[in-house]
Amino acid sequence: MRSRKTVVGIFGMLQSFIALTLIIFTCILYFNFFDVQTFLNIATSYLYLYLTVTIAYGFISLISGVFLLLEWWEKR
């Protein structure tokens, strides 16, 4: 049982970190910092589709990671 708590905590932190990184990357992509749109060769007609998908996936992943961390915290 103790190993399950450890795994839940690690996956919760990892998933939250990846989600926050994805959300930050989406902001960088939207505001075109560091000329990312040109570097990735993203057409402006598809930009809002990419932004919508990445921000939705980021927030869903962040919520899931936070729930895993809350479960880990309660079982501590």
Residue pairs with C-beta under 8 A, 6 or more apart in sequence:
5 72
5 75
5 76
8 68
8 71
8 72
8 75
9 68
9 69
9 72
11 65
11 68
12 65
12 66
12 67
12 68
12 69
12 71
12 72
13 65
13 69
14 65
15 61
15 62
15 64
15 65
15 68
16 61
16 62
16 65
16 66
16 69
17 65
18 61
18 65
19 58
19 59
19 61
19 62
19 65
20 58
20 62
22 54
22 57
22 58
22 61
23 55
23 58
23 59
23 62
25 54
26 51
26 54
26 55
26 58
28 34
28 36
29 36
29 37
29 40
29 42
29 47
29 50
29 51
29 54
30 47
30 51
37 44
37 47
42 50
